[in-house]
Amino acid sequence: MNERLSAFDESARQAQVVNIRGVHPPMEEGYLDALTMPKIDYRKYAETRSSEHDNIKPVASFYQEMLDEINHVEGVQGATLPWNSTHDKLRFRPSEVTMWQGFNGHKKSMVLGYASLGFMEQGQSVCIASLEMKPSKTAGRMLKQAVGTKEPTPHALDLFKDYCEGKLWLYDKQGTVDTETLFGVIYYAADKLGCKHFIIDSMMRVVNGEDDYNAQKNFVTRLCDIALETNIHIHFVAHNRKGDEDKPAGRYGAKGSGSLSDNVHNAVEVWQRPIKSTDDGSELPDMYLICDKQREGEWEGTIGLWFLEESLQFANNKGQRSRTWIR
């Protein structure tokens, strides 16, 4: 394995892999474009790293896992969301795949960006493949969430840059990307960058055609395989079918095949409550996270959230103020 990958180690060095260290861009569009993955052949990387020989292991390799199970020391595992009330309910464990679904405009990507700040705070690095938005826009929105204001200063950007050192990576690719290339990017993020979470936003940029059910099933099946191989947690965004947005669509309401929900470990819907002219919304949350499936967890249910316009953050208590992640 090491010999096969040595060439890629060298190519990565030559490509000058860039994270947030040493970047002092101006506060304007494109100021975070430098935070990109290296320019290598990811399809070839995925092919090169694959070897079934590495999966043949002695029983001793599994000793610690077996001992932990015997001693019942596993406990509650997995990364948490930024809201304390969810910590004993919903977790994002290594080697799993989560589908985040929702209608257009219901803030799926914004919630995932905020969740990523929570993962980073727990010491778990994140790589985001935001195929529908420039990296500068994705990281720029997270900057606003991190400092708690929609008007960050250049000094705040410097603090954010330092805070994200070794924690946040962005795949600089917009539009469509073929599946094998994306799989290679995930392998690289896990193998070389040590990322614990990989976010694909969205699946429609990878699998063309919402009626290509076999391609969708194969895509999600491969994601599950890669998550197991690399011990990474993979999140992907799926859009709901067009329809009645006055109620959640449910996990089978995502565009495409029902195999999406069947194969993933977790299914979470982001649903924004419609505001009626006769509804003052005095006590009701602005939106909800609806966990319809959690294979390794015991909880499924609904989490109410209030959207804080001034910071693009989300709170799970009415009246809660924006927080500052970095100072």
Backbone bond lengths (Angstrom), bond angles and torsions (degrees), N, CA, C in turn:
res aa  C-N    CA-C-N  psi(-1)  N-CA   C-N-CA  omega(-1)  CA-C   N-CA-C  phi
1 M - - - 1.463 - - 1.521 111.02 -
2 N 1.352 117.55 -47.63 1.459 120.84 -176.85 1.512 111.50 -63.58
3 E 1.366 116.73 -39.49 1.458 119.86 -179.64 1.522 110.53 -66.01
4 R 1.347 115.73 -39.57 1.455 118.78 -178.53 1.515 112.10 -66.52
5 L 1.326 117.08 -27.88 1.454 120.46 -175.55 1.518 113.54 -96.94
6 S 1.319 117.74 -4.08 1.461 119.86 -175.45 1.522 111.72 -60.30
7 A 1.337 115.95 -37.28 1.459 119.41 179.81 1.518 111.48 -62.86
8 F 1.326 115.30 -34.32 1.458 118.39 -179.07 1.518 111.56 -75.49
9 D 1.336 117.43 -30.71 1.456 119.56 173.82 1.518 110.28 -58.44
10 E 1.355 115.43 -45.27 1.454 120.35 -178.99 1.522 111.11 -66.92
11 S 1.354 117.57 -43.01 1.458 120.36 -179.17 1.515 111.04 -64.39
12 A 1.328 116.43 -34.88 1.468 119.69 178.89 1.524 110.45 -66.36
13 R 1.351 115.41 -40.55 1.468 118.12 178.06 1.519 110.59 -63.76
14 Q 1.334 116.71 -42.28 1.451 120.13 -178.90 1.518 111.60 -67.40
15 A 1.329 115.34 -30.47 1.461 119.42 179.89 1.509 112.54 -76.22
16 Q 1.337 116.46 -6.80 1.459 122.06 178.83 1.516 111.19 53.73
17 V 1.330 113.79 69.54 1.452 120.29 178.06 1.524 108.82 -55.39
18 V 1.305 117.02 127.20 1.456 121.66 -174.13 1.518 109.57 -114.64
19 N 1.339 116.34 126.41 1.458 117.85 165.43 1.515 106.60 -116.03
20 I 1.318 118.41 -152.67 1.455 118.73 -167.71 1.526 113.21 -80.68
21 R 1.320 118.57 -14.73 1.474 120.54 179.61 1.533 110.95 -62.20
22 G 1.295 115.86 134.51 1.461 121.32 170.76 1.503 114.60 80.35
23 V 1.319 119.97 6.59 1.445 121.29 -179.09 1.525 109.08 -103.31
24 H 1.313 117.74 120.07 1.463 121.73 178.49 1.526 108.43 -125.92
25 P 1.354 117.95 67.95 1.455 120.15 -177.95 1.518 111.58 -80.81
26 P 1.332 117.05 161.80 1.466 120.44 177.78 1.520 111.05 -73.47
27 M 1.337 116.09 163.14 1.453 121.10 179.39 1.526 109.16 -82.76
28 E 1.297 117.08 80.26 1.451 122.36 178.20 1.514 107.82 -154.78
29 E 1.323 116.17 173.56 1.455 120.06 -177.85 1.530 110.12 -58.82
30 G 1.306 116.36 132.57 1.443 120.68 -179.41 1.504 114.52 90.91
31 Y 1.342 117.61 5.77 1.469 119.27 -173.09 1.515 112.88 -71.11
32 L 1.331 118.04 -12.45 1.464 119.00 178.00 1.530 111.54 -118.76
33 D 1.335 117.16 18.15 1.463 120.05 -178.74 1.520 112.75 -63.25
34 A 1.342 116.34 -19.84 1.464 119.30 -177.28 1.520 113.10 -74.73
35 L 1.312 118.01 -9.97 1.467 120.82 -175.73 1.511 109.62 -85.72
36 T 1.310 116.23 70.71 1.454 120.00 -170.53 1.517 112.30 -120.54
37 M 1.318 114.31 160.96 1.450 121.80 173.43 1.532 108.73 -74.63
38 P 1.334 119.00 159.54 1.467 121.29 -179.83 1.524 112.00 -68.07
39 K 1.333 116.28 153.94 1.456 121.97 -179.12 1.526 109.32 -91.42
40 I 1.325 115.80 86.57 1.458 120.60 176.90 1.513 108.80 -129.68
41 D 1.324 117.02 172.01 1.460 122.46 178.64 1.517 108.50 -81.90
42 Y 1.323 117.10 96.32 1.460 121.36 -174.91 1.524 112.16 -69.79
43 R 1.334 117.20 -30.97 1.464 118.94 177.44 1.519 110.48 -64.03
44 K 1.321 115.59 -43.29 1.453 119.53 179.52 1.515 110.89 -67.51
45 Y 1.335 115.82 -35.87 1.471 119.38 178.01 1.523 110.47 -60.82
46 A 1.341 116.28 -44.60 1.462 120.23 -179.49 1.521 110.92 -62.79
47 E 1.327 116.81 -40.19 1.467 120.77 179.88 1.528 110.76 -67.79
48 T 1.343 116.07 -38.82 1.457 120.34 -175.07 1.520 112.56 -69.73
49 R 1.326 115.92 -36.31 1.467 118.74 -175.14 1.517 112.16 -76.84
50 S 1.335 117.14 -17.33 1.457 119.98 -173.34 1.519 111.43 -76.37
51 S 1.292 116.22 127.54 1.453 121.55 175.46 1.514 109.33 -160.30
52 E 1.304 116.92 121.09 1.455 120.74 179.56 1.527 111.19 -69.70
53 H 1.353 116.93 -19.67 1.462 119.06 178.19 1.527 111.11 -58.86
54 D 1.340 116.33 -33.28 1.454 119.91 -177.55 1.527 112.33 -72.58
55 N 1.321 116.54 -13.24 1.462 120.15 -179.39 1.526 113.13 -92.41
56 I 1.305 116.78 -1.60 1.468 121.17 177.35 1.525 107.77 -93.50
57 K 1.337 115.96 109.86 1.460 120.79 -171.47 1.526 110.60 -131.46
58 P 1.314 117.33 151.96 1.464 120.66 175.46 1.521 110.88 -76.11
59 V 1.307 116.66 161.38 1.458 121.33 179.65 1.528 111.19 -57.05
60 A 1.325 116.70 -33.29 1.468 120.78 -178.76 1.530 112.21 -57.62
61 S 1.329 116.45 -25.79 1.459 119.79 -179.82 1.524 111.79 -65.29
62 F 1.325 116.38 -24.07 1.458 120.65 -176.71 1.530 112.39 -105.06
63 Y 1.336 115.56 9.34 1.465 120.14 -173.78 1.528 112.31 -57.55
64 Q 1.343 117.25 -49.77 1.461 119.93 -174.97 1.527 111.45 -64.15
65 E 1.328 116.81 -41.59 1.458 119.78 178.67 1.528 110.87 -62.02
66 M 1.330 116.49 -41.85 1.458 120.76 180.00 1.522 111.02 -67.04
67 L 1.353 116.00 -38.62 1.457 120.08 179.44 1.526 110.87 -66.40
68 D 1.335 116.38 -41.50 1.457 120.09 178.51 1.523 110.97 -61.10
69 E 1.314 116.27 -39.05 1.464 119.77 179.65 1.521 111.07 -66.80
70 I 1.332 116.25 -41.14 1.470 120.41 178.61 1.522 110.58 -62.18
71 N 1.334 116.21 -40.79 1.461 121.00 -176.70 1.530 113.64 -87.72
72 H 1.328 116.07 -0.16 1.465 121.81 177.98 1.528 111.55 55.13
73 V 1.336 115.52 45.35 1.468 118.93 -178.41 1.524 112.39 -101.06
74 E 1.306 117.07 3.45 1.460 119.66 -175.41 1.521 111.60 -63.72
75 G 1.317 117.16 -47.63 1.460 121.33 178.43 1.520 111.80 61.07
76 V 1.332 115.13 -160.77 1.458 121.36 179.31 1.520 109.03 -82.84
77 Q 1.309 116.21 122.74 1.455 120.92 -176.31 1.518 110.45 -121.70
78 G 1.325 115.01 162.32 1.445 120.67 174.72 1.514 112.99 109.71
79 A 1.335 114.74 156.95 1.459 121.26 178.95 1.528 110.24 -71.77
80 T 1.319 115.25 150.55 1.458 120.99 -178.33 1.526 110.86 -107.78
81 L 1.319 115.20 163.97 1.459 122.56 173.01 1.532 109.11 -84.06
82 P 1.329 118.08 167.50 1.470 120.25 -174.23 1.534 115.63 -71.76
83 W 1.318 118.89 5.53 1.456 121.19 -176.17 1.524 109.60 -115.80
84 N 1.327 115.90 122.52 1.465 121.68 -173.83 1.523 113.25 -56.92
85 S 1.314 116.66 -35.26 1.462 119.54 -176.53 1.526 112.70 -67.33
86 T 1.346 117.35 -12.09 1.465 120.13 -179.05 1.528 112.91 -96.58
87 H 1.330 117.63 -9.26 1.459 120.57 -169.52 1.523 113.82 -63.96
88 D 1.312 117.28 -30.62 1.463 119.23 178.97 1.530 111.93 -95.02
89 K 1.314 115.89 9.68 1.462 120.38 -177.10 1.522 113.12 -115.50
90 L 1.327 115.91 -55.61 1.467 120.69 -171.77 1.516 110.06 -123.49
91 R 1.335 116.22 124.83 1.467 122.38 179.45 1.528 109.63 -129.32
92 F 1.342 114.99 154.51 1.457 121.96 178.97 1.524 108.20 -118.70
93 R 1.318 114.70 97.46 1.465 122.65 -171.16 1.530 111.85 -87.41
94 P 1.336 116.47 156.24 1.464 119.67 174.49 1.528 111.12 -58.97
95 S 1.312 115.96 152.13 1.473 123.40 175.19 1.518 113.27 68.80
96 E 1.341 117.01 23.62 1.453 120.55 178.94 1.528 111.22 -120.12
97 V 1.329 115.27 166.09 1.466 122.87 176.88 1.523 108.34 -126.99
98 T 1.327 116.13 131.18 1.459 121.44 178.64 1.523 109.99 -118.54
99 M 1.317 116.43 131.79 1.466 122.19 172.93 1.528 108.68 -96.27
100 W 1.336 116.64 123.77 1.457 123.45 174.42 1.526 106.84 -106.17
101 Q 1.308 117.43 113.17 1.454 120.89 -176.26 1.521 110.65 -118.26
102 G 1.335 114.40 163.19 1.456 118.73 177.66 1.514 110.87 170.30
103 F 1.323 115.64 166.58 1.459 121.10 176.84 1.526 109.27 -75.12
104 N 1.337 116.08 158.44 1.455 120.68 175.99 1.525 109.84 -58.95
105 G 1.331 115.79 135.44 1.450 120.62 177.07 1.510 115.09 83.28
106 H 1.327 118.10 7.09 1.460 120.51 -179.06 1.530 113.08 -95.95
107 K 1.336 116.18 15.54 1.476 123.47 169.89 1.535 113.96 71.37
108 K 1.317 116.77 33.39 1.479 120.16 177.16 1.524 110.71 -59.93
109 S 1.330 116.66 -51.26 1.467 120.83 -176.52 1.520 111.52 -65.34
110 M 1.325 116.87 -36.94 1.458 120.70 -179.85 1.527 111.05 -66.39
111 V 1.333 116.12 -40.79 1.463 120.20 177.39 1.529 109.94 -64.78
112 L 1.324 117.29 -41.74 1.463 120.67 -179.83 1.525 111.12 -65.47
113 G 1.326 117.33 -37.35 1.460 119.81 176.30 1.516 111.23 -62.81
114 Y 1.323 116.23 -41.64 1.466 120.39 178.73 1.525 110.70 -67.32
115 A 1.338 116.13 -40.25 1.469 119.73 176.13 1.523 110.86 -61.63
116 S 1.335 116.82 -35.48 1.464 120.80 179.56 1.525 111.44 -63.23
117 L 1.331 117.23 -37.26 1.460 119.86 175.45 1.524 110.30 -60.39
118 G 1.333 115.54 -37.32 1.460 119.50 176.95 1.513 112.43 -65.86
119 F 1.333 116.60 -41.72 1.468 120.05 177.30 1.529 110.22 -61.13
120 M 1.331 115.95 -43.38 1.459 120.71 -179.15 1.524 110.88 -64.03
121 E 1.320 117.23 -38.24 1.460 121.02 179.13 1.523 111.08 -62.91
122 Q 1.343 116.37 -27.58 1.461 121.42 178.53 1.527 112.32 -86.64
123 G 1.333 116.83 7.50 1.455 120.96 178.25 1.508 114.00 81.82
124 Q 1.343 117.71 18.76 1.457 121.88 -179.38 1.524 109.17 -110.99
125 S 1.324 116.23 113.85 1.457 120.68 -175.84 1.520 111.36 -73.80
126 V 1.328 114.24 154.40 1.461 122.01 -171.98 1.523 109.61 -129.64
127 C 1.334 116.21 140.31 1.463 121.56 169.52 1.521 107.27 -120.76
128 I 1.334 116.42 130.32 1.457 121.93 -177.45 1.524 109.70 -115.12
129 A 1.317 116.12 124.69 1.463 122.43 170.76 1.520 106.53 -103.20
130 S 1.331 115.39 87.88 1.464 120.94 -178.74 1.516 108.01 -92.36
131 L 1.322 115.75 89.35 1.450 121.61 -171.96 1.523 112.63 -79.51
132 E 1.336 116.90 -8.12 1.458 121.13 -179.45 1.528 112.45 -107.82
133 M 1.339 117.48 -0.39 1.460 121.27 -176.14 1.522 109.60 -149.70
134 K 1.328 116.96 144.29 1.458 121.15 177.84 1.527 110.38 -61.73
135 P 1.334 117.04 146.51 1.465 119.89 177.12 1.522 112.77 -55.13
136 S 1.336 117.16 -35.93 1.463 119.98 -179.56 1.519 111.01 -63.78
137 K 1.314 117.37 -35.20 1.461 121.35 179.28 1.531 110.89 -73.98
138 T 1.329 115.82 -41.88 1.465 119.98 179.40 1.524 110.73 -62.05
139 A 1.340 116.37 -51.79 1.464 120.41 -179.61 1.520 111.14 -68.79
140 G 1.337 116.86 -32.60 1.457 119.76 178.55 1.516 112.27 -64.16
141 R 1.322 117.20 -37.71 1.462 120.31 177.12 1.524 110.97 -69.20
142 M 1.330 116.08 -38.26 1.462 119.41 176.41 1.524 111.25 -66.17
143 L 1.332 117.17 -33.77 1.466 121.26 174.82 1.525 110.51 -57.82
144 K 1.327 116.52 -47.25 1.465 120.87 -179.98 1.521 111.06 -62.50
145 Q 1.332 116.26 -40.69 1.461 119.81 178.17 1.530 110.85 -66.24
146 A 1.321 116.20 -37.84 1.463 120.17 -175.62 1.521 112.58 -69.65
147 V 1.347 117.16 -36.26 1.464 119.85 -177.76 1.524 112.34 -96.21
148 G 1.342 116.24 -6.14 1.456 120.16 173.79 1.510 115.89 78.47
149 T 1.340 116.78 26.71 1.461 119.95 178.09 1.520 109.98 -155.07
150 K 1.338 115.97 148.62 1.460 121.04 177.37 1.519 112.06 -81.72
151 E 1.336 116.96 -2.58 1.466 121.45 -179.31 1.526 109.83 -123.98
152 P 1.326 118.72 69.10 1.470 120.11 -178.82 1.533 111.33 -71.45
153 T 1.307 115.01 153.10 1.462 121.76 178.90 1.526 109.83 -96.82
154 P 1.345 117.49 165.96 1.466 119.25 173.89 1.526 112.26 -56.93
155 H 1.327 116.94 -35.03 1.465 119.77 177.71 1.522 110.57 -64.64
156 A 1.331 116.58 -39.43 1.462 120.42 177.60 1.528 110.35 -62.70
157 L 1.324 116.51 -37.78 1.463 120.20 177.52 1.525 110.62 -62.58
158 D 1.337 116.79 -41.30 1.466 120.36 177.87 1.530 110.78 -61.48
159 L 1.331 116.49 -42.12 1.460 120.20 178.19 1.521 111.12 -64.22
160 F 1.308 115.75 -40.47 1.470 120.83 179.38 1.524 110.59 -64.75
161 K 1.316 115.59 -41.83 1.467 121.05 177.59 1.525 110.58 -56.16
162 D 1.324 116.37 -47.29 1.461 120.85 -179.55 1.532 111.44 -68.12
163 Y 1.328 115.84 -38.85 1.461 120.17 -179.12 1.534 111.11 -63.18
164 C 1.324 116.15 -35.66 1.461 121.18 -176.26 1.524 113.68 -85.49
165 E 1.321 116.66 0.40 1.468 120.72 -179.76 1.520 110.91 -52.98
166 G 1.321 117.06 116.55 1.449 122.13 177.45 1.514 114.80 70.52
167 K 1.345 117.76 6.40 1.466 120.91 -177.29 1.523 113.24 -112.45
168 L 1.338 116.75 -27.89 1.462 120.17 -173.57 1.515 110.58 -128.67
169 W 1.336 115.34 128.95 1.448 122.65 177.67 1.522 108.48 -129.91
170 L 1.351 115.78 147.74 1.458 121.14 -178.43 1.519 109.54 -128.47
171 Y 1.319 116.24 130.86 1.466 121.31 175.83 1.525 107.31 -86.77
172 D 1.336 116.69 114.55 1.460 122.14 -173.43 1.524 110.60 -84.38
173 K 1.308 114.85 80.56 1.461 121.09 178.67 1.517 108.24 -152.89
174 Q 1.343 116.11 125.25 1.451 120.28 176.07 1.528 108.92 -118.09
175 G 1.309 114.87 152.78 1.462 119.31 -177.07 1.512 110.49 93.38
176 T 1.327 115.88 -154.69 1.455 120.36 -176.88 1.528 110.89 -82.84
177 V 1.319 115.71 151.43 1.460 122.52 174.40 1.520 107.37 -142.59
178 D 1.328 116.47 138.56 1.467 118.19 -178.50 1.526 110.22 -73.56
179 T 1.311 115.09 154.46 1.462 120.54 -171.76 1.524 112.68 -61.15
180 E 1.329 117.58 -42.86 1.463 119.80 -175.79 1.521 111.25 -64.91
181 T 1.328 116.66 -37.08 1.469 119.32 176.59 1.523 110.35 -64.33
182 L 1.324 116.51 -44.96 1.460 119.65 179.73 1.520 111.04 -62.97
183 F 1.317 117.59 -40.53 1.459 119.70 177.78 1.533 110.24 -59.86
184 G 1.332 116.25 -39.35 1.460 120.10 177.56 1.519 111.99 -63.92
185 V 1.330 116.86 -38.17 1.469 121.05 177.98 1.531 109.99 -62.74
186 I 1.338 116.16 -42.56 1.469 119.83 -179.92 1.525 110.15 -64.13
187 Y 1.334 116.53 -45.68 1.465 120.25 177.43 1.528 110.44 -56.40
188 Y 1.338 116.11 -45.17 1.463 120.14 -177.60 1.525 110.86 -64.08
189 A 1.339 116.16 -44.81 1.463 120.04 -179.65 1.522 111.41 -60.02
190 A 1.328 116.25 -38.25 1.463 120.40 -179.93 1.528 111.18 -76.10
191 D 1.333 117.00 -47.89 1.462 121.86 -174.14 1.518 113.16 -71.13
192 K 1.329 116.47 -48.15 1.456 121.64 -169.29 1.524 114.12 -98.48
193 L 1.328 116.58 -31.80 1.462 119.84 -177.21 1.518 112.77 -101.35
194 G 1.326 116.34 -11.56 1.457 120.29 178.59 1.512 114.31 71.51
195 C 1.337 117.24 23.97 1.454 120.60 -178.45 1.527 110.79 -67.99
196 K 1.316 115.67 141.39 1.466 122.40 178.96 1.522 112.06 -101.94
197 H 1.342 116.28 -15.84 1.458 120.78 178.68 1.525 108.75 -136.16
198 F 1.332 115.59 137.86 1.463 120.92 175.14 1.519 107.35 -128.69
199 I 1.336 116.22 127.91 1.458 122.01 -175.81 1.523 110.06 -113.99
200 I 1.335 116.76 126.90 1.461 123.43 178.04 1.531 107.56 -110.22
201 D 1.313 116.99 115.87 1.461 121.34 -176.63 1.534 109.06 -132.17
202 S 1.329 116.73 91.10 1.455 127.28 13.82 1.522 109.78 -136.65
203 M 1.343 115.59 177.30 1.456 121.20 -178.52 1.522 112.24 -63.38
204 M 1.328 117.67 -30.48 1.462 120.64 -176.64 1.530 111.80 -64.77
205 R 1.348 117.41 -18.58 1.467 120.55 177.04 1.527 112.07 -84.63
206 V 1.319 116.12 -5.43 1.466 120.39 -177.81 1.528 111.19 -112.62
207 V 1.318 116.88 -43.49 1.463 122.06 178.92 1.517 107.98 -107.72
208 N 1.331 116.79 111.10 1.456 120.93 -177.77 1.523 110.69 -79.22
209 G 1.315 115.71 133.30 1.455 119.91 175.35 1.510 112.42 90.70
210 E 1.331 116.37 112.08 1.457 119.16 -178.36 1.515 112.64 -72.97
211 D 1.348 117.07 -9.43 1.461 119.77 178.07 1.528 112.77 -102.30
212 D 1.335 116.83 7.44 1.468 120.60 176.63 1.522 107.63 -88.47
213 Y 1.328 115.34 77.77 1.456 120.95 -172.13 1.522 113.09 -65.82
214 N 1.313 116.84 -37.24 1.469 118.82 -179.95 1.523 111.17 -65.37
215 A 1.333 116.85 -41.57 1.466 120.21 178.56 1.524 110.72 -63.16
216 Q 1.327 116.85 -40.19 1.457 120.74 179.26 1.527 110.91 -65.08
217 K 1.323 115.81 -44.91 1.464 119.76 179.43 1.522 110.80 -61.99
218 N 1.342 116.36 -44.07 1.462 120.00 -179.87 1.525 110.99 -64.52
219 F 1.329 116.46 -38.38 1.463 120.72 -179.71 1.525 110.84 -62.29
220 V 1.320 116.98 -50.00 1.456 120.61 -177.62 1.526 110.73 -68.01
221 T 1.331 117.12 -36.93 1.462 120.32 177.22 1.520 110.99 -61.39
222 R 1.339 116.32 -42.34 1.466 119.74 177.48 1.513 111.67 -65.60
223 L 1.332 117.38 -38.79 1.464 119.86 177.01 1.521 110.76 -58.97
224 C 1.333 115.83 -42.18 1.469 119.62 179.12 1.520 110.79 -64.22
225 D 1.328 116.90 -39.41 1.467 120.86 178.36 1.527 110.94 -64.36
226 I 1.349 116.16 -44.43 1.461 120.54 -178.71 1.522 110.72 -65.68
227 A 1.332 116.72 -39.26 1.464 119.91 178.16 1.519 110.45 -60.51
228 L 1.328 116.86 -41.07 1.461 120.62 178.40 1.521 111.49 -66.59
229 E 1.330 116.70 -41.77 1.466 121.07 -178.21 1.521 112.01 -64.92
230 T 1.325 116.48 -39.83 1.465 120.77 -170.06 1.521 114.07 -102.78
231 N 1.337 116.66 -10.08 1.473 121.25 -178.50 1.523 112.19 67.04
232 I 1.324 117.00 22.98 1.454 122.56 179.47 1.530 108.39 -97.76
233 H 1.330 117.31 157.70 1.462 121.20 172.20 1.521 107.82 -102.09
234 I 1.324 116.78 124.80 1.458 122.49 -178.10 1.528 109.04 -106.51
235 H 1.320 115.01 127.09 1.460 122.00 176.00 1.532 107.64 -111.80
236 F 1.322 118.31 136.00 1.460 119.01 172.17 1.519 110.16 -135.02
237 V 1.339 114.55 147.70 1.459 121.89 -178.87 1.517 109.66 -96.26
238 A 1.326 115.74 133.84 1.464 122.18 175.96 1.521 108.52 -127.43
239 H 1.320 116.47 140.90 1.458 120.75 179.58 1.522 110.49 -89.57
240 N 1.319 115.17 143.72 1.457 119.74 175.27 1.527 110.38 -73.46
241 R 1.323 114.79 154.87 1.454 119.47 171.57 1.528 109.39 -64.73
242 K 1.314 116.31 149.44 1.455 119.78 176.89 1.521 108.88 -65.20
243 G 1.318 115.47 138.60 1.448 119.79 -178.10 1.508 110.91 172.66
244 D 1.288 116.35 -154.43 1.457 123.02 -177.75 1.528 110.10 -72.43
245 E 1.343 116.18 109.00 1.463 120.72 -178.87 1.523 112.29 -87.98
246 D 1.329 117.04 2.74 1.460 120.17 178.70 1.517 112.77 -77.14
247 K 1.304 116.35 -4.62 1.458 120.59 177.28 1.521 108.55 -146.96
248 P 1.333 117.78 155.02 1.471 120.29 178.26 1.527 110.68 -60.76
249 A 1.316 115.21 151.05 1.467 120.05 -177.69 1.524 112.48 -85.06
250 G 1.338 117.12 -23.26 1.459 119.89 -174.98 1.515 111.01 84.08
251 R 1.325 116.91 162.43 1.471 120.10 -171.59 1.517 113.65 -67.26
252 Y 1.312 118.41 -17.67 1.464 120.29 175.46 1.523 111.12 -94.69
253 G 1.340 116.69 9.19 1.456 120.85 178.99 1.510 113.78 -92.16
254 A 1.328 117.94 -1.78 1.465 120.96 177.14 1.522 109.79 -70.05
255 K 1.326 116.14 146.58 1.453 120.09 177.47 1.515 110.30 -57.82
256 G 1.318 115.77 137.79 1.452 119.69 175.05 1.510 113.49 104.42
257 S 1.310 115.02 -153.38 1.454 123.01 -172.42 1.526 112.28 -79.66
258 G 1.329 115.16 147.72 1.457 120.38 173.27 1.512 112.50 -66.12
259 S 1.341 117.18 -13.01 1.466 120.69 178.95 1.520 111.68 -67.18
260 L 1.344 117.57 -19.78 1.467 119.79 176.54 1.516 109.36 -58.29
261 S 1.315 115.69 -53.45 1.461 120.63 -178.92 1.520 111.71 -70.20
262 D 1.319 117.00 -34.28 1.463 120.34 -177.71 1.520 112.06 -64.98
263 N 1.338 116.81 -35.41 1.460 120.43 -171.77 1.524 114.45 -91.98
264 V 1.325 117.80 -25.61 1.460 118.88 -177.91 1.528 110.27 -74.51
265 H 1.325 115.18 161.03 1.458 120.75 177.53 1.524 111.31 -81.28
266 N 1.334 115.82 -37.27 1.461 120.72 -177.96 1.524 109.77 -132.75
267 A 1.327 116.41 143.81 1.464 122.02 175.37 1.526 108.15 -128.93
268 V 1.347 115.37 120.35 1.459 121.10 -178.19 1.525 108.53 -126.15
269 E 1.320 116.04 127.57 1.465 120.68 176.86 1.523 109.27 -105.28
270 V 1.338 115.83 134.45 1.461 122.26 173.86 1.528 106.64 -101.38
271 W 1.320 115.85 114.12 1.465 120.43 -176.23 1.517 110.40 -126.27
272 Q 1.345 115.32 126.14 1.457 121.72 -178.65 1.524 109.20 -98.57
273 R 1.312 115.49 124.21 1.462 119.83 -176.69 1.526 110.43 -69.44
274 P 1.335 117.62 129.06 1.468 119.40 177.51 1.526 110.50 -69.04
275 I 1.310 117.09 138.86 1.455 122.40 179.24 1.527 108.69 -95.85
276 K 1.311 116.42 116.00 1.455 121.46 179.16 1.528 109.64 -88.32
277 S 1.320 116.43 156.71 1.460 120.06 179.47 1.518 111.96 -64.80
278 T 1.336 116.00 -24.94 1.461 120.22 -179.88 1.519 112.61 -97.05
279 D 1.330 117.15 6.10 1.461 121.73 -174.83 1.518 109.14 -111.00
280 D 1.337 117.11 112.24 1.464 118.85 -179.21 1.525 112.46 -80.59
281 G 1.338 117.33 -11.13 1.460 120.76 176.55 1.509 113.14 59.86
282 S 1.314 117.91 28.88 1.455 121.34 -172.28 1.522 113.65 -61.43
283 E 1.311 117.41 -34.75 1.452 120.24 -176.73 1.529 113.23 -122.51
284 L 1.309 116.93 -15.88 1.455 120.00 -175.02 1.524 111.66 -81.04
285 P 1.325 117.73 140.93 1.473 120.39 176.07 1.532 111.10 -63.62
286 D 1.329 115.23 158.62 1.461 120.53 176.97 1.516 111.38 -73.31
287 M 1.315 116.29 -30.23 1.459 120.44 -175.25 1.522 109.78 -156.31
288 Y 1.324 113.90 170.79 1.454 119.53 -176.75 1.528 110.51 -137.30
289 L 1.328 115.31 144.11 1.461 121.82 164.63 1.528 105.96 -100.02
290 I 1.324 115.69 124.16 1.458 120.71 -176.33 1.522 108.69 -116.29
291 C 1.307 116.35 108.91 1.469 121.31 178.23 1.521 108.25 -88.60
292 D 1.322 116.00 106.06 1.463 121.94 -178.78 1.518 112.60 -92.48
293 K 1.342 115.29 -12.98 1.465 118.62 -177.99 1.517 108.80 -156.68
294 Q 1.317 116.69 134.20 1.461 122.92 173.50 1.530 106.64 -149.27
295 R 1.314 115.12 92.84 1.470 121.27 -168.98 1.522 112.62 -59.59
296 E 1.331 117.29 -42.01 1.457 120.57 -176.28 1.529 112.85 -98.91
297 G 1.305 117.11 5.05 1.456 121.06 178.68 1.518 110.55 -116.91
298 E 1.299 115.67 162.34 1.453 120.55 -176.94 1.525 112.69 -94.45
299 W 1.344 117.18 -12.26 1.467 119.94 -173.43 1.515 112.15 -104.16
300 E 1.307 116.29 137.36 1.453 124.68 167.05 1.519 106.48 -137.48
301 G 1.318 117.28 136.43 1.451 119.03 -176.65 1.513 112.07 172.25
302 T 1.328 116.27 -157.87 1.461 122.98 -171.43 1.527 110.89 -124.81
303 I 1.331 114.98 138.47 1.462 122.51 178.50 1.525 107.90 -120.35
304 G 1.317 117.84 120.81 1.452 121.65 178.54 1.518 111.96 -84.91
305 L 1.328 116.21 139.26 1.458 121.99 -179.00 1.527 110.65 -132.93
306 W 1.332 115.95 145.26 1.458 122.40 173.31 1.528 108.01 -109.37
307 F 1.326 116.62 132.12 1.462 121.98 -179.31 1.518 109.77 -86.90
308 L 1.343 116.08 127.78 1.456 122.52 179.45 1.528 108.42 -100.53
309 E 1.306 115.70 99.46 1.464 122.13 -172.45 1.517 112.32 -58.80
310 E 1.337 117.16 -36.81 1.467 120.55 -173.85 1.527 113.26 -69.18
311 S 1.348 117.40 -17.54 1.467 119.95 -176.36 1.525 112.95 -131.82
312 L 1.314 117.47 -3.07 1.471 123.15 -176.21 1.532 111.41 62.30
313 Q 1.327 116.17 20.84 1.456 120.85 177.97 1.531 110.35 -93.08
314 F 1.320 114.60 174.29 1.455 121.28 179.07 1.528 108.37 -131.31
315 A 1.331 115.76 134.57 1.463 121.17 179.76 1.522 109.19 -118.84
316 N 1.322 116.59 151.94 1.465 118.27 178.03 1.523 111.93 -107.75
317 N 1.346 115.13 18.87 1.455 121.11 172.01 1.523 108.89 -138.65
318 K 1.317 117.12 133.63 1.459 120.44 178.98 1.523 109.47 -65.16
319 G 1.324 116.04 135.20 1.456 120.88 179.86 1.509 114.07 89.07
320 Q 1.316 117.42 -6.57 1.464 120.39 179.50 1.520 109.75 -66.58
321 R 1.320 117.17 139.29 1.459 121.58 -178.24 1.521 111.07 -90.86
322 S 1.316 115.13 161.64 1.463 120.59 177.47 1.518 109.97 -62.49
323 R 1.320 116.34 145.01 1.443 121.00 177.87 1.521 109.99 -106.01
324 T 1.313 116.35 161.50 1.462 122.35 176.44 1.523 108.20 -111.63
325 W 1.322 115.56 117.88 1.460 120.61 -178.28 1.520 111.22 -79.41
326 I 1.308 116.97 -30.71 1.467 121.37 -176.96 1.528 108.17 -133.78
327 R 1.328 114.86 150.09 1.477 120.30 179.23 1.523 109.70 -131.88
